[in-house]
């Protein structure tokens, strides 16, 4: 009996699958919570980020109530560098900025029951991440 051989996935099939996963994956998040103060996002978060130039990378993010934050990436993104910056609330949104690299964007908090997600998006849309609270 001849066994079927695995065929590599085509580029088009991969892109369509990725887009569908993003569309349906994001739609499962609960409605975004309004940004009132930084208390709701303070703490340690971790998850996966993505950037067209660097691909997918792991992030650990610590946000203080003062708005100061530190982010550490895995070695695939900026060789495991640490970044710091400032976050604040403006017009009902969580916004952030870092000088090195110069990056500006926003966080969106989603919460349902006891689960929380922090979505990170740079203003240029190139860098995104989905983070969850870390208990490590």
C-alpha positions, 0 to 999 in steps of 0.5 A: 500500500502506497503512503501519501506523501506530504506536499509543501504548502504553497505561498498563496495557501499560506498567506490566505490561511494566515489572513483567515487566522488573523481575521477570525483569531482577532474576532474572538477577543472581547470588546475593548475596554475604555482607557481610564487610567494606567492602573488597569494595564500596570503589571507584567505582560508577555506574549508574541509580537510580529513585524514584517522585517523581523518576523514573530518574536516573544515579548515581556513587557512591564508597565508601571502605574507612573506610565514608565515601561520596559520591554524585553524581546527574544534574540530574534528581534533586535538581538534580545534588546531591552527598550523603555518608554512612557505610556499615558491615557489620551482621549480614552486610549492607552498610548506609548512612545519609546525613543530607541527605536523611535516607536509610537503606538497604542495599547488596547485592553480586552477583558472578559471574566478573569481573562485579560489581553493587551493588544499592542500596535505601532502607529505605522501598523508594522509592529503588533503584539498580543499579550496576556498577564504574566505570573512568572 
